[in-house]
Amino acid sequence: MEQDKRGIHEEGTIWWHAHNGWARATVHGAVIIYPKRGHTYPFPKPHADVPIIL
């Protein structure tokens, strides 16, 4: 899924999770934000993205 999120000015993996009741333990994941097309990472480009959720 790719969305245009204005106001996000960082690349990398960001953690998201729910903040209410039972969802707190069941709804979570990684959000990977890539640089805009034609732009580079502010660090050496990684070989791959491998999200690991424990």
C-alpha positions in Angstrom: 0.0 0.0 0.0 1.4 3.4 -0.9 -0.2 6.6 0.4 0.7 10.3 0.2 1.2 11.4 3.7 2.0 15.1 3.8 4.0 16.2 6.9 6.1 13.1 7.2 9.7 14.1 6.7 11.7 11.0 7.6 12.5 7.7 6.1 12.9 4.4 7.8 10.7 2.0 9.9 8.3 3.5 12.3 6.3 1.4 14.9 2.6 1.9 15.2 0.1 0.3 17.7 -3.3 0.8 19.1 -4.0 2.6 22.4 -7.3 1.2 23.5 -8.4 -1.9 25.4 -8.0 -5.3 23.8 -6.6 -3.8 20.6 -3.4 -2.8 22.4 -2.2 -6.4 22.4 -3.5 -7.4 18.9 -3.1 -4.4 16.6 0.5 -3.5 15.8 3.0 -3.4 13.0 5.8 -1.7 11.1 5.3 1.2 8.7 8.2 1.5 6.3 8.6 5.0 4.8 10.7 5.2 1.6 12.3 8.3 0.2 10.4 10.2 -2.5 11.1 8.9 -6.0 14.3 10.4 -7.3 15.6 11.1 -3.7 18.2 9.1 -1.8 18.3 7.8 1.8 20.2 10.1 4.3 22.4 7.0 4.9 23.8 4.2 2.8 21.0 2.4 1.0 20.1 -0.8 2.7 20.3 -4.1 0.8 16.7 -5.1 1.8 13.9 -4.3 4.1 13.1 -7.1 6.5 10.5 -6.1 9.1 10.7 -8.3 12.2 7.9 -8.1 14.7 8.4 -9.9 18.0 
